Amino acid sequence: MTNQCNHCEAFVSRNFIRVFGDDQGNVYACPSCSANAGISQVSAERRAAES
């Protein structure tokens, strides 16, 4: 687990990873590359696209 967004490589906190990351600690959207209101939706879409 790294403390960065897999999409834009910006720093994200461990708490952010805990809330928005997947089971392996990967984060696919963060405030640097997505609107705060849409992080969960964008993260799910990007995770599905990588599968």
N, C-alpha and C positions, 0 to 999 in steps of 0.2 A: 504494500500500500504506500503510495506516495502522496504527498500533500499538494497535489496539483490536479487541475481539470484535464481530463483526457482529450477534450476538444480544443481548448485554447492554451493549455499548459500554465494557466494562472494559478497562483497559490490559493489553496482553500484550507480552512482549519479542520482539525480532527472532528470537531462537532458538526461542521458542515458535511463532512464525509459520512458521519454516523447517520445524519438525517436524510441526505440526498443520494448517498452512494449505494451501489449494489452490494450483494453479499460478499464480494471480494474487495470492497473498498474503492471501486472505480467510480469516478464522478464524470458524467457526460455533459453537464451544463453547470454554469456558475454565474454569479452576478456580473462577471467580466464579459461573458459572451451571450448572455440571455437576460431577458427582462425578469426581474424578481418574481413577478406574478406568474410567470410561465416556466419556471425552472423545472418543476416536476414533470410537466407535459413534454417539454423539449428533451429532458433527460431520457424519458421513456422512448420517445421517437428515435433518438440517436442510438440508444442501446439496442432497439429492435433492428435498426439499419445495419449495425455491426454483426448481428447474428446471422 
